């Protein structure tokens, strides 16, 4: 488990723009089951999360269409919540960071680590905005 003081600013990077933190499997299930669209960001301490994923997720929210709900779990910290979120993301293998868009509880769009790593935040945001325009 990562020290709280290490992950605090990384958590706040998303919560300051409205992401709700989920810490338990029940919270994950409830968030994904909500009517409408839910973006789930699997946050992490890796460099690509800081350089690309979190900024891309934040930038994507500037779109005219956006998810009804935005939530996050933290890999290496919220173990049970992350495990449950990843169960909802099957058939995609576990990766962090990652982002999944659900509509009425069904996975409709997925960004795995290999879609994030090495790509600029703007490209990640564009990918998410395209998904929002289609599903939100």
Number of C-alpha atoms within 10 A of each C-alpha: 8 10 8 10 8 10 17 10 12 17 21 13 17 21 16 11 13 14 21 17 21 22 17 17 17 12 16 24 16 11 22 25 16 15 13 16 25 25 26 29 27 27 27 23 18 13 11 19 23 17 16 21 32 26 18 23 27 18 19 24 18 11 15 10 16 20 23 13 19 23 21 24 28 22 23 15 18 18 16 18 24 26 17 17 26 21 13 18 22 10 9 12 11 17 16 26 28 25 27 20 26 27 20 13 18 15 18 15 19 19 20 17 19 12 16 22 20 11 15 15 24 16 16 23 23 16 18 27 23 15 18 21 13 11 17 18
